[in-house]
Amino acid sequence: MKIAVTSVSGHLGASIAKQLITQIGKENVIGIARTPEKAKHLAIEVRKGDYNNIQELNKALVGVDVVLLVSGMDTPDKRIQQHRNVIEAAKVNGVKKIVYTSIVGDEKGNAFSPIVQSNRQTENDIKDSGLQWVIGRNSIYIEPDLEYIDTYVKEGEIRNCANDGTCTYTSRAELGYAYAKMLLEEKHNGQVYNLIGEPITQTQLANYINEVYGTNLVFNSVTVEAYATERKAELGEFMGTVITGIYEGILHGAYNVDSNYEKAAGRPHKSTLEIIKEFKAKV
């Protein structure tokens, strides 16, 4: 069985590909990337495939049995058609099954909602495709926070608009493990899984980071408006809006949903503290 992983040069795609390699061998894993050179380190066949280029995708999925579609990073209005291009190329090539990395979140009410809506549209497109399918809804990755520790330390705080809302953080490694199972095991077909960890507050996150890294961070909450102004100045309009929407979602409980992680992965999700310790040990 040949399994293709799109966006394999990205963090999540690479994590899923690595898990598959350990389970079915690198000869059975095909990477698809807009820039194949960026995935050389995986030592697998990597084919060129841009979500905007249907011809490239048609070639990239030749001989593939199962495809993992990593949700695109473009604006919501563009990504629906980009994902449809992958679905159509899968159908043309006789791919039997598609697994999609969707997201947990509120479909209305915050600045992240348009992205959630676009993911739900792709979920529906996949369900209507005639292919076998599995959908994972990912919670928020913890890695960006851990990669940002130097800045947190410099500022002496974690600052955002989440207040005492809780977030069910996951990690790319935990997701990689679950998606490999979802790709390989038939029993998951036709399921939608919330792939989430334990719910923690931003204060708990700061405390865990302090415990593992020996830092003295505190959490300070600001208004949604103030945080939006700050993030847009730092990251630009689109990404600033997206990041604000994520923390606004935490504030209003958008990520407090029932977990299906154990059902998908066959084991419990690791604790946040364990994930932080493992991350530090690898860096």
Backbone as JSON, one array per atom type, in Angstrom:
{
  "sequence": "MKIAVTSVSGHLGASIAKQLITQIGKENVIGIARTPEKAKHLAIEVRKGDYNNIQELNKALVGVDVVLLVSGMDTPDKRIQQHRNVIEAAKVNGVKKIVYTSIVGDEKGNAFSPIVQSNRQTENDIKDSGLQWVIGRNSIYIEPDLEYIDTYVKEGEIRNCANDGTCTYTSRAELGYAYAKMLLEEKHNGQVYNLIGEPITQTQLANYINEVYGTNLVFNSVTVEAYATERKAELGEFMGTVITGIYEGILHGAYNVDSNYEKAAGRPHKSTLEIIKEFKAKV",
  "N": [[0.85, -1.21, 0.0], [0.59, 2.14, -0.93], [1.13, 5.23, 0.54], [0.46, 8.65, 0.4], [1.62, 11.8, 1.55], [0.61, 15.04, 1.81], [1.99, 18.4, 1.68], [4.44, 17.77, 2.86], [6.81, 18.89, 3.54], [6.32, 20.56, 5.6], [5.92, 21.02, 9.21], [3.88, 19.36, 10.42], [3.15, 17.56, 8.34], [5.65, 16.3, 7.93], [6.0, 15.07, 10.42], [3.93, 13.18, 10.42], [4.68, 11.66, 8.19], [7.12, 10.58, 9.11], [6.24, 8.87, 11.17], [4.77, 7.04, 9.63], [6.81, 5.93, 8.08], [8.22, 4.44, 9.98], [6.4, 2.43, 10.38], [5.51, 1.26, 7.95], [7.62, 1.33, 6.23], [9.99, 3.21, 4.26], [9.79, 2.98, 1.53], [7.15, 2.79, 0.93], [5.99, 5.18, 1.43], [5.08, 8.26, 0.19], [6.02, 11.54, -0.36], [4.51, 14.74, -0.85], [5.11, 17.93, -2.03], [5.26, 21.48, -2.38], [7.75, 22.54, -2.78], [9.92, 20.29, -3.35], [12.63, 19.91, -2.57], [12.83, 20.81, 0.01], [12.06, 18.75, 1.58], [13.93, 16.81, 1.55], [15.38, 15.68, 3.67], [13.83, 13.65, 4.71], [14.25, 11.37, 3.3], [12.64, 9.96, 1.48], [10.62, 9.22, -1.46], [9.8, 12.21, -2.98], [7.33, 14.08, -4.44], [6.5, 16.73, -6.68], [3.99, 19.02, -5.85], [1.7, 21.42, -5.92], [-0.92, 22.96, -4.2], [-2.45, 24.69, -5.7], [-2.19, 23.83, -8.27], [-3.58, 21.79, -10.39], [-2.72, 20.01, -12.36], [-0.12, 19.26, -11.54], [-0.81, 17.98, -9.15], [-2.34, 15.85, -10.11], [-0.36, 14.3, -11.32], [1.23, 13.8, -9.1], [-0.24, 12.05, -7.53], [-0.34, 9.62, -8.74], [-0.59, 6.12, -8.68], [-1.08, 5.98, -5.98], [-2.55, 4.79, -2.97], [-3.72, 5.7, -0.59], [-4.29, 8.96, 0.67], [-3.0, 11.59, 2.61], [-4.29, 14.58, 3.47], [-3.04, 17.56, 4.28], [-4.23, 20.38, 5.85], [-4.35, 23.48, 4.11], [-2.44, 26.6, 4.23], [-3.32, 28.97, 3.32], [-5.45, 31.89, 2.75], [-8.9, 31.73, 3.9], [-10.78, 31.87, 1.74], [-9.33, 30.95, -0.41], [-8.38, 28.43, 0.24], [-10.37, 26.46, 0.2], [-10.87, 25.76, -2.52], [-8.29, 24.92, -3.16], [-8.02, 22.61, -1.59], [-10.03, 21.13, -2.77], [-8.87, 20.63, -5.22], [-6.96, 18.69, -4.57], [-8.65, 16.62, -3.72], [-10.04, 16.07, -6.11], [-7.91, 15.24, -7.76], [-7.21, 12.94, -6.4], [-9.48, 11.35, -6.86], [-9.37, 11.08, -9.66], [-7.1, 9.51, -9.92], [-7.79, 7.12, -8.77], [-7.42, 6.82, -6.06], [-8.04, 5.31, -2.91], [-8.71, 6.17, -0.34], [-9.01, 9.03, 1.75], [-7.5, 11.07, 4.16], [-7.94, 13.71, 6.36], [-6.53, 16.65, 7.79], [-8.13, 18.49, 9.83], [-9.53, 21.11, 11.95], [-10.22, 21.88, 15.41], [-12.66, 24.16, 16.69], [-14.63, 27.22, 16.95], [-17.26, 27.89, 14.72], [-18.4, 30.34, 14.39], [-18.07, 33.66, 15.76], [-15.46, 34.43, 16.51], [-12.24, 35.76, 15.41], [-10.92, 33.69, 14.23], [-12.79, 32.08, 13.21], [-13.57, 32.13, 10.37], [-11.59, 30.52, 9.21], [-12.05, 28.08, 10.46], [-14.59, 27.58, 9.39], [-13.92, 27.23, 6.67], [-12.47, 24.87, 6.84], [-14.49, 23.13, 7.68], [-16.04, 23.12, 5.38], [-14.33, 21.78, 3.62], [-14.27, 19.31, 4.93], [-16.91, 18.48, 4.41], [-16.79, 18.35, 1.61], [-15.03, 16.21, 1.32], [-16.47, 14.13, 2.51], [-18.44, 13.93, 0.62], [-17.12, 12.92, -1.54], [-17.07, 10.29, -2.41], [-14.98, 8.66, -1.82], [-13.36, 6.52, 0.62], [-12.97, 7.79, 3.94], [-11.36, 9.62, 6.62], [-11.53, 11.99, 9.21], [-9.59, 14.2, 11.04], [-9.76, 16.43, 13.73], [-7.74, 18.84, 14.7], [-6.41, 20.14, 17.75], [-4.88, 23.08, 19.23], [-1.46, 23.48, 18.45], [1.28, 22.98, 20.68], [3.92, 23.56, 20.22], [4.64, 26.14, 18.95], [4.47, 27.91, 21.15], [6.55, 26.92, 22.74], [8.72, 27.27, 21.11], [8.89, 29.93, 21.27], [9.89, 30.66, 23.64], [12.23, 32.11, 24.34], [11.55, 34.75, 23.74], [9.37, 35.09, 25.47], [10.76, 34.9, 27.9], [12.43, 37.11, 27.73], [10.53, 39.11, 27.84], [9.41, 38.48, 30.22], [6.96, 37.36, 30.63], [3.96, 35.58, 29.62], [1.7, 36.76, 27.39], [-1.53, 37.35, 26.4], [-4.95, 37.23, 25.16], [-6.47, 35.31, 26.43], [-7.31, 35.04, 29.04], [-8.72, 33.26, 31.75], [-9.46, 31.09, 30.31], [-9.48, 27.69, 29.03], [-7.21, 25.59, 27.18], [-6.94, 22.84, 25.04], [-4.22, 21.72, 24.45], [-2.23, 20.14, 21.91], [0.37, 18.23, 20.25], [2.66, 18.21, 17.46], [3.97, 15.8, 17.24], [2.32, 14.05, 18.71], [0.04, 14.2, 17.13], [1.07, 13.21, 14.72], [1.45, 10.53, 15.39], [-1.2, 9.65, 15.85], [-2.42, 10.16, 13.33], [-1.05, 8.4, 11.64], [-2.06, 5.95, 12.47], [-4.75, 6.35, 11.78], [-4.56, 6.46, 9.04], [-3.67, 3.91, 8.39], [-5.32, 1.97, 9.55], [-8.32, 0.34, 8.99], [-10.58, 0.49, 10.58], [-11.11, 3.07, 11.34], [-12.35, 4.38, 9.33], [-14.74, 6.67, 8.03], [-15.03, 8.17, 10.31], [-15.02, 11.06, 12.48], [-12.65, 12.65, 14.33], [-11.85, 14.31, 17.34], [-8.79, 15.52, 18.0], [-7.16, 16.0, 20.65], [-5.53, 17.31, 23.64], [-5.08, 17.51, 27.24], [-7.15, 19.88, 29.02], [-5.83, 23.03, 29.76], [-5.05, 26.1, 31.52], [-3.66, 29.34, 30.58], [-2.07, 30.22, 32.66], [-1.4, 27.79, 33.88], [0.08, 26.74, 31.76], [2.28, 28.52, 31.75], [3.33, 27.84, 34.26], [4.07, 25.15, 33.86], [6.05, 25.46, 31.89], [7.89, 26.96, 33.38], [8.58, 24.99, 35.26], [9.89, 23.05, 33.72], [11.84, 24.44, 32.24], [13.05, 26.09, 34.06], [12.38, 28.75, 34.25], [10.89, 31.99, 35.05], [8.23, 32.75, 34.42], [5.18, 34.62, 34.17], [1.62, 34.76, 33.66], [-0.15, 37.18, 31.9], [-3.19, 38.68, 31.18], [-4.73, 40.42, 28.48], [-7.04, 42.71, 26.87], [-9.13, 41.56, 24.15], [-9.14, 43.37, 22.03], [-6.84, 44.96, 22.46], [-4.88, 43.0, 22.23], [-5.23, 42.19, 19.59], [-4.46, 44.5, 18.2], [-1.75, 44.61, 18.88], [-0.75, 42.12, 17.86], [-1.3, 42.33, 15.11], [0.33, 44.46, 14.39], [2.78, 43.25, 14.77], [2.73, 40.88, 13.18], [1.38, 41.34, 10.84], [-1.73, 41.93, 9.03], [-3.35, 39.6, 8.32], [-2.18, 37.22, 9.62], [-1.96, 38.23, 12.2], [-4.63, 38.65, 12.86], [-5.55, 36.0, 12.77], [-4.05, 34.75, 14.85], [-4.94, 36.22, 17.06], [-7.62, 35.44, 17.0], [-7.41, 32.73, 17.68], [-6.65, 32.82, 20.42], [-8.8, 34.24, 21.4], [-10.72, 32.35, 20.97], [-9.86, 30.43, 22.86], [-10.42, 31.87, 25.18], [-13.22, 31.8, 25.13], [-13.83, 29.13, 25.32], [-13.61, 27.47, 23.04], [-12.07, 25.24, 22.46], [-12.66, 23.29, 24.21], [-13.75, 20.48, 23.89], [-15.07, 17.12, 23.54], [-12.65, 14.56, 23.78], [-11.34, 12.44, 21.25], [-8.98, 11.23, 21.02], [-7.72, 8.9, 22.09], [-9.24, 6.87, 21.0], [-8.59, 7.16, 18.3], [-5.77, 6.89, 18.27], [-5.18, 4.68, 19.81], [-4.01, 4.78, 22.23], [-3.68, 6.76, 25.28], [-3.59, 10.39, 25.08], [-0.55, 12.14, 25.52], [0.48, 13.89, 28.53], [0.5, 17.48, 28.99], [2.75, 18.4, 30.36], [4.55, 16.28, 30.03], [4.89, 16.38, 27.24], [6.15, 18.88, 26.97], [8.54, 18.39, 28.33], [9.65, 16.4, 26.66], [9.95, 17.85, 24.29], [11.89, 19.75, 25.06], [14.05, 18.02, 25.55], [14.7, 17.22, 23.0], [15.62, 19.44, 21.66]],
  "CA": [[0.0, 0.0, 0.0], [1.34, 3.4, -1.02], [0.45, 6.35, 1.2], [1.05, 9.96, 0.1], [1.4, 12.85, 2.54], [0.79, 16.36, 1.21], [2.67, 19.4, 2.51], [5.34, 16.94, 3.67], [7.94, 19.71, 3.98], [5.91, 21.28, 6.81], [6.12, 20.32, 10.48], [2.9, 18.3, 10.66], [3.33, 16.55, 7.29], [6.88, 15.55, 8.2], [5.77, 14.24, 11.61], [3.09, 12.05, 9.99], [5.51, 10.82, 7.3], [8.1, 9.84, 9.94], [5.52, 7.78, 11.83], [4.46, 6.04, 8.61], [8.06, 5.26, 7.69], [8.56, 3.43, 10.99], [5.41, 1.35, 10.4], [5.35, 0.53, 6.67], [8.85, 1.43, 5.43], [10.05, 4.44, 3.46], [9.45, 2.71, 0.12], [5.69, 2.85, 0.78], [5.55, 6.54, 1.79], [5.39, 9.27, -0.84], [5.78, 12.91, 0.06], [4.12, 15.73, -1.87], [5.47, 19.25, -1.53], [5.39, 22.54, -3.38], [9.19, 22.6, -3.01], [10.38, 18.97, -2.89], [13.97, 19.95, -1.96], [12.7, 21.09, 1.44], [11.73, 17.51, 2.3], [15.0, 15.83, 1.27], [15.85, 15.04, 4.91], [12.99, 12.5, 5.06], [14.81, 10.23, 2.55], [11.59, 9.23, 0.77], [10.28, 9.84, -2.74], [8.98, 13.42, -2.8], [6.84, 14.56, -5.72], [6.09, 18.14, -6.68], [2.55, 19.18, -5.88], [1.2, 22.68, -5.37], [-2.37, 22.89, -4.05], [-3.09, 25.52, -6.74], [-1.86, 23.3, -9.6], [-4.26, 20.5, -10.52], [-1.9, 19.11, -13.2], [0.92, 18.7, -10.66], [-1.43, 17.06, -8.19], [-2.71, 14.64, -10.85], [0.86, 13.5, -11.47], [1.76, 13.45, -7.78], [-1.02, 11.0, -6.88], [-0.32, 8.39, -9.54], [-0.16, 4.92, -7.95], [-1.27, 6.16, -4.53], [-3.74, 4.13, -2.44], [-4.3, 6.53, 0.48], [-3.64, 10.28, 0.72], [-3.2, 12.44, 3.79], [-4.4, 15.98, 3.05], [-2.76, 18.54, 5.33], [-4.95, 21.62, 5.58], [-3.49, 24.53, 3.59], [-2.17, 27.76, 5.09], [-3.74, 30.17, 2.61], [-6.65, 32.53, 3.29], [-10.05, 30.82, 3.82], [-11.44, 31.85, 0.44], [-8.51, 30.23, -1.39], [-8.02, 27.05, 0.61], [-11.43, 25.5, -0.15], [-10.6, 25.27, -3.88], [-7.01, 24.2, -3.12], [-8.3, 21.27, -1.08], [-10.83, 20.43, -3.8], [-7.93, 20.17, -6.25], [-6.38, 17.43, -4.09], [-9.73, 15.62, -3.74], [-10.3, 15.7, -7.52], [-6.75, 14.47, -8.23], [-7.32, 11.63, -5.76], [-10.52, 10.6, -7.58], [-8.86, 10.78, -11.01], [-6.06, 8.48, -9.83], [-8.28, 5.9, -8.14], [-7.05, 6.73, -4.64], [-9.18, 4.68, -2.22], [-9.05, 6.77, 0.96], [-8.41, 10.33, 2.04], [-7.52, 11.46, 5.57], [-7.8, 15.18, 6.35], [-6.18, 17.3, 9.05], [-8.99, 19.65, 10.06], [-9.24, 21.78, 13.22], [-11.25, 22.18, 16.39], [-12.86, 25.6, 16.82], [-15.98, 27.75, 16.76], [-17.53, 28.31, 13.35], [-18.7, 31.77, 14.42], [-17.85, 34.32, 17.03], [-14.13, 35.01, 16.7], [-11.5, 36.06, 14.18], [-10.42, 32.42, 13.67], [-13.95, 31.32, 12.71], [-13.58, 31.89, 8.92], [-10.7, 29.39, 8.91], [-12.79, 26.89, 10.88], [-15.64, 27.37, 8.39], [-13.32, 26.69, 5.43], [-12.15, 23.47, 7.13], [-15.74, 22.36, 7.68], [-16.44, 22.93, 3.98], [-13.5, 20.69, 3.07], [-14.78, 18.06, 5.52], [-18.1, 18.1, 3.65], [-16.35, 17.96, 0.27], [-14.43, 14.88, 1.42], [-17.57, 13.18, 2.76], [-19.2, 13.81, -0.64], [-16.19, 12.56, -2.63], [-17.19, 8.9, -2.84], [-13.82, 7.92, -1.3], [-13.32, 6.27, 2.06], [-12.38, 8.99, 4.54], [-11.28, 9.86, 8.06], [-11.23, 13.4, 9.47], [-9.1, 14.56, 12.36], [-9.85, 17.86, 14.06], [-6.61, 19.1, 15.58], [-6.42, 21.28, 18.64], [-3.76, 24.01, 19.03], [-0.12, 22.93, 18.7], [2.01, 23.65, 21.75], [5.29, 23.89, 19.8], [4.93, 27.57, 18.77], [4.74, 28.51, 22.46], [7.86, 26.48, 23.23], [9.72, 27.9, 20.24], [8.82, 31.37, 21.57], [10.27, 30.84, 25.05], [13.24, 33.19, 24.49], [10.81, 36.03, 23.77], [8.64, 35.13, 26.75], [11.73, 35.17, 28.97], [12.86, 38.5, 27.57], [9.43, 39.97, 28.29], [9.07, 38.07, 31.58], [5.54, 36.99, 30.74], [3.13, 35.15, 28.5], [0.65, 37.78, 27.34], [-2.52, 37.22, 25.33], [-6.3, 37.6, 25.58], [-7.21, 34.09, 26.79], [-7.78, 35.13, 30.43], [-8.62, 31.97, 32.43], [-9.97, 30.03, 29.43], [-8.58, 26.54, 28.92], [-6.88, 25.12, 25.83], [-6.58, 21.42, 25.0], [-3.04, 21.67, 23.58], [-1.66, 18.9, 21.42], [1.69, 18.47, 19.64], [2.78, 17.61, 16.13], [4.36, 14.39, 17.42], [1.12, 13.3, 19.1], [-0.82, 14.14, 15.95], [1.7, 12.29, 13.77], [1.18, 9.16, 15.85], [-2.62, 9.35, 15.62], [-2.75, 10.13, 11.9], [-0.52, 7.16, 11.05], [-3.07, 4.91, 12.77], [-5.96, 6.64, 11.0], [-4.25, 6.14, 7.65], [-3.36, 2.49, 8.2], [-6.32, 1.07, 10.11], [-9.63, 0.49, 8.33], [-11.66, 0.69, 11.56], [-11.35, 4.5, 11.54], [-13.04, 4.95, 8.16], [-16.04, 7.28, 8.27], [-15.05, 8.79, 11.63], [-14.47, 12.4, 12.72], [-12.03, 12.57, 15.65], [-11.21, 15.47, 17.98], [-7.44, 15.11, 18.43], [-6.85, 17.05, 21.63], [-4.93, 16.91, 24.9], [-5.78, 17.92, 28.46], [-7.42, 21.32, 29.06], [-5.05, 23.81, 30.74], [-5.09, 27.56, 31.37], [-2.38, 29.96, 30.25], [-1.28, 30.22, 33.9], [-0.82, 26.44, 34.0], [1.12, 26.63, 30.73], [3.45, 29.24, 32.27], [3.89, 27.06, 35.36], [4.74, 23.97, 33.29], [7.29, 25.94, 31.25], [8.8, 27.29, 34.49], [9.04, 23.74, 35.87], [10.8, 22.32, 32.82], [12.93, 25.28, 31.75], [13.64, 26.89, 35.14], [12.08, 30.17, 34.0], [10.0, 32.63, 36.05], [7.2, 33.42, 33.64], [3.82, 34.77, 34.67], [0.66, 35.03, 32.59], [-0.94, 38.41, 32.0], [-4.22, 38.76, 30.16], [-5.09, 41.75, 27.98], [-8.3, 42.64, 26.13], [-9.04, 41.06, 22.77], [-8.82, 44.51, 21.14], [-5.43, 45.32, 22.65], [-4.04, 41.92, 21.69], [-5.34, 42.25, 18.13], [-3.62, 45.62, 17.74], [-0.34, 44.22, 19.07], [-0.38, 41.02, 16.95], [-1.32, 42.81, 13.72], [1.55, 45.27, 14.22], [3.93, 42.34, 14.76], [2.64, 39.78, 12.23], [0.59, 41.69, 9.66], [-3.18, 41.87, 9.22], [-3.93, 38.25, 8.25], [-1.71, 36.34, 10.7], [-2.31, 38.87, 13.47], [-6.05, 38.36, 13.08], [-5.67, 34.56, 13.04], [-3.52, 34.45, 16.2], [-5.9, 36.79, 18.02], [-8.81, 34.59, 16.99], [-7.12, 31.49, 18.42], [-6.7, 33.09, 21.86], [-10.18, 34.6, 21.68], [-11.39, 31.06, 21.06], [-9.53, 29.85, 24.18], [-11.19, 32.66, 26.15], [-14.65, 31.43, 25.11], [-14.0, 27.68, 25.44], [-13.78, 26.82, 21.73], [-11.29, 23.99, 22.33], [-13.12, 22.36, 25.24], [-14.64, 19.5, 23.27], [-14.73, 15.76, 23.95], [-11.47, 14.03, 23.08], [-11.37, 11.11, 20.63], [-7.58, 10.89, 20.71], [-7.4, 7.51, 22.43], [-9.92, 6.03, 19.99], [-7.83, 7.26, 17.05], [-4.36, 6.5, 18.41], [-5.01, 3.41, 20.52], [-3.39, 5.05, 23.52], [-4.05, 8.11, 25.73], [-2.76, 11.54, 24.72], [0.44, 12.47, 26.56], [0.19, 15.1, 29.29], [1.2, 18.68, 28.53], [4.07, 18.44, 31.01], [5.39, 15.27, 29.35], [5.2, 16.9, 25.9], [7.13, 19.96, 27.13], [9.82, 17.74, 28.69], [10.18, 15.73, 25.45], [10.37, 18.9, 23.38], [13.16, 20.3, 25.55], [15.1, 17.01, 25.41], [15.08, 17.08, 21.59], [16.19, 20.68, 21.11]],
  "C": [[0.87, 1.25, 0.0], [0.51, 4.53, -0.39], [1.2, 7.64, 0.87], [0.67, 10.95, 1.19], [1.64, 14.19, 1.88], [1.49, 17.29, 2.2], [3.7, 18.74, 3.44], [6.57, 17.72, 4.13], [7.61, 20.52, 5.23], [6.06, 20.42, 8.05], [5.17, 19.14, 10.66], [3.05, 17.19, 9.63], [4.55, 15.68, 7.54], [6.7, 14.61, 9.39], [4.95, 12.99, 11.25], [3.9, 11.1, 9.12], [6.5, 9.98, 8.1], [7.44, 8.67, 10.66], [5.19, 6.66, 10.84], [5.68, 5.24, 8.21], [8.4, 4.15, 8.69], [7.61, 2.23, 10.92], [5.29, 0.58, 9.09], [6.58, 0.64, 5.76], [8.82, 2.6, 4.48], [9.67, 4.23, 2.0], [7.94, 2.81, -0.13], [5.11, 4.22, 1.14], [6.02, 7.51, 0.72], [5.07, 10.64, -0.28], [5.35, 13.76, -1.12], [4.39, 17.11, -1.28], [5.55, 20.24, -2.68], [6.86, 22.7, -3.77], [9.81, 21.31, -2.49], [11.74, 18.98, -2.18], [13.89, 20.14, -0.44], [12.37, 19.85, 2.27], [12.78, 16.42, 2.08], [15.39, 15.02, 2.5], [15.03, 13.81, 5.29], [13.43, 11.22, 4.34], [13.71, 9.33, 1.97], [11.4, 9.88, -0.61], [9.38, 11.05, -2.47], [8.62, 13.96, -4.19], [6.38, 16.01, -5.6], [4.57, 18.23, -6.75], [2.13, 20.44, -5.15], [-0.32, 22.6, -5.31], [-3.11, 23.69, -5.13], [-2.97, 24.91, -8.14], [-2.42, 21.89, -9.76], [-3.44, 19.51, -11.35], [-0.79, 18.45, -12.37], [0.34, 17.67, -9.71], [-1.86, 15.75, -8.87], [-1.51, 13.72, -11.03], [1.35, 12.96, -10.13], [1.04, 12.26, -7.16], [-1.13, 9.72, -7.71], [0.16, 7.22, -8.68], [-0.33, 4.99, -6.45], [-2.58, 5.5, -4.1], [-4.49, 5.0, -1.43], [-3.56, 7.86, 0.49], [-4.01, 10.98, 2.02], [-3.18, 13.88, 3.31], [-4.19, 16.88, 4.26], [-3.44, 19.85, 4.94], [-3.99, 22.74, 5.17], [-3.39, 25.74, 4.51], [-2.65, 29.06, 4.46], [-5.0, 30.76, 3.26], [-7.86, 31.62, 3.06], [-10.69, 30.74, 2.44], [-10.65, 31.06, -0.6], [-8.39, 28.75, -1.05], [-9.11, 26.03, 0.26], [-11.17, 24.9, -1.54], [-9.29, 24.48, -3.91], [-7.23, 22.77, -2.64], [-9.12, 20.46, -2.08], [-9.93, 19.91, -4.92], [-7.3, 18.83, -5.84], [-7.43, 16.31, -4.14], [-9.98, 15.13, -5.16], [-9.15, 14.86, -8.08], [-6.77, 13.06, -7.64], [-8.33, 10.76, -6.52], [-10.04, 10.16, -8.96], [-7.89, 9.6, -10.99], [-6.51, 7.2, -9.14], [-7.79, 5.71, -6.71], [-8.27, 6.22, -3.86], [-9.64, 5.45, -1.0], [-8.31, 8.09, 1.13], [-8.58, 10.63, 3.54], [-7.16, 12.95, 5.63], [-7.49, 15.71, 7.74], [-6.99, 18.59, 9.18], [-8.64, 20.26, 11.43], [-10.47, 21.86, 14.1], [-11.44, 23.69, 16.41], [-14.3, 26.0, 16.58], [-16.16, 28.26, 15.33], [-17.99, 29.76, 13.25], [-18.27, 32.34, 15.75], [-16.46, 34.84, 17.31], [-13.4, 35.12, 15.37], [-10.91, 34.82, 13.52], [-11.55, 31.65, 12.98], [-13.98, 31.14, 11.19], [-12.69, 30.72, 8.5], [-11.38, 28.08, 9.31], [-13.87, 26.56, 9.85], [-15.08, 26.74, 7.11], [-12.93, 25.22, 5.63], [-13.4, 22.6, 7.13], [-16.24, 22.12, 6.25], [-15.63, 21.81, 3.34], [-13.94, 19.34, 3.64], [-15.99, 17.56, 4.73], [-17.75, 17.65, 2.24], [-15.77, 16.54, 0.27], [-15.5, 13.82, 1.65], [-18.38, 12.92, 1.49], [-18.38, 13.24, -1.79], [-16.4, 11.16, -3.18], [-16.02, 8.04, -2.39], [-14.08, 7.53, 0.15], [-12.6, 7.46, 2.71], [-12.3, 8.86, 6.06], [-10.9, 11.33, 8.24], [-10.73, 13.56, 10.89], [-9.27, 16.05, 12.56], [-8.79, 18.15, 15.12], [-6.9, 20.26, 16.52], [-5.18, 22.13, 18.36], [-2.44, 23.31, 19.33], [0.55, 23.7, 19.84], [3.4, 24.12, 21.3], [5.55, 25.38, 19.58], [5.19, 28.29, 20.09], [6.15, 28.16, 22.94], [8.99, 27.07, 22.39], [9.85, 29.4, 20.54], [9.35, 31.69, 22.97], [11.28, 31.98, 25.25], [12.56, 34.56, 24.57], [10.02, 36.17, 25.06], [9.58, 35.5, 27.89], [12.18, 36.63, 28.93], [11.79, 39.47, 28.1], [8.96, 39.63, 29.71], [7.65, 37.58, 31.75], [5.05, 36.31, 29.48], [1.93, 36.1, 28.51], [-0.26, 37.52, 26.14], [-3.91, 37.51, 25.92], [-7.13, 36.42, 26.06], [-7.8, 34.12, 28.19], [-7.65, 33.76, 31.1], [-9.29, 30.85, 31.62], [-8.98, 28.88, 29.33], [-8.4, 26.12, 27.46], [-6.41, 23.67, 25.91], [-5.39, 21.23, 24.04], [-2.7, 20.25, 23.14], [-0.27, 19.21, 20.88], [1.73, 17.79, 18.28], [3.18, 16.14, 16.23], [3.16, 13.53, 17.81], [0.17, 13.15, 17.91], [-0.24, 13.17, 14.91], [1.4, 10.84, 14.1], [-0.26, 8.77, 15.53], [-2.94, 9.23, 14.14], [-2.19, 8.89, 11.2], [-1.5, 6.02, 11.27], [-4.32, 5.1, 11.91], [-5.78, 6.31, 9.52], [-4.19, 4.63, 7.41], [-4.49, 1.55, 8.61], [-7.72, 1.36, 9.55], [-10.74, 0.86, 9.32], [-11.99, 2.17, 11.78], [-12.17, 5.13, 10.41], [-14.42, 5.47, 8.53], [-16.17, 7.97, 9.62], [-14.49, 10.22, 11.59], [-13.95, 12.4, 14.16], [-11.51, 13.93, 16.11], [-9.87, 15.02, 18.56], [-6.88, 16.18, 19.36], [-6.22, 16.45, 22.88], [-5.75, 17.4, 26.08], [-6.03, 19.42, 28.44], [-6.6, 22.01, 30.15], [-5.22, 25.3, 30.47], [-3.71, 28.07, 30.96], [-1.47, 30.05, 31.49], [-0.64, 28.86, 34.13], [0.28, 26.22, 32.97], [2.4, 27.31, 31.21], [4.12, 28.44, 33.38], [4.63, 25.82, 34.86], [6.07, 24.37, 32.64], [8.32, 26.29, 32.33], [9.4, 26.02, 35.1], [10.11, 23.06, 35.02], [12.03, 23.14, 32.47], [13.59, 26.12, 32.84], [13.45, 28.38, 34.95], [11.17, 30.71, 35.1], [8.89, 33.41, 35.36], [5.9, 33.54, 34.43], [2.91, 34.99, 33.47], [-0.09, 36.31, 32.89], [-1.93, 38.48, 30.85], [-4.5, 40.21, 29.79], [-6.43, 41.61, 27.24], [-8.06, 42.1, 24.72], [-8.61, 42.18, 21.83], [-7.35, 44.89, 21.24], [-4.51, 44.27, 22.05], [-4.07, 41.93, 20.17], [-4.45, 43.35, 17.56], [-2.14, 45.24, 17.79], [0.09, 43.16, 18.05], [-0.36, 41.47, 15.48], [-0.08, 43.66, 13.42], [2.77, 44.38, 14.06], [3.92, 41.41, 13.55], [1.94, 40.13, 10.92], [-0.88, 41.39, 9.89], [-3.71, 40.44, 9.3], [-3.5, 37.39, 9.44], [-2.03, 36.92, 12.08], [-3.75, 38.6, 13.86], [-6.25, 36.9, 13.47], [-5.23, 34.24, 14.47], [-4.46, 35.01, 17.27], [-7.13, 35.91, 18.13], [-8.62, 33.29, 17.76], [-7.26, 31.74, 19.92], [-8.09, 33.57, 22.3], [-11.03, 33.34, 21.81], [-11.12, 30.37, 22.4], [-10.35, 30.55, 25.26], [-12.63, 32.16, 26.26], [-14.88, 29.92, 25.08], [-14.13, 26.91, 24.14], [-13.09, 25.46, 21.63], [-11.66, 22.97, 23.4], [-14.18, 21.44, 24.66], [-14.23, 18.11, 23.77], [-13.57, 15.25, 23.12], [-11.75, 12.65, 22.51], [-9.96, 10.6, 20.37], [-7.29, 9.41, 20.95], [-8.04, 6.54, 21.44], [-9.13, 6.01, 18.69], [-6.45, 6.62, 17.16], [-4.15, 5.15, 19.07], [-4.26, 3.55, 21.83], [-3.79, 6.45, 23.97], [-3.09, 9.17, 25.19], [-1.78, 11.82, 25.86], [0.04, 13.76, 27.29], [0.99, 16.28, 28.73], [2.61, 18.74, 29.1], [5.03, 17.47, 30.34], [5.82, 15.77, 27.97], [6.27, 17.99, 25.98], [8.51, 19.38, 27.47], [10.46, 17.08, 27.46], [10.68, 16.75, 24.44], [11.74, 19.46, 23.79], [14.31, 19.32, 25.34], [15.58, 16.88, 23.97], [15.82, 18.29, 21.05], [17.68, 20.75, 21.42]]
}
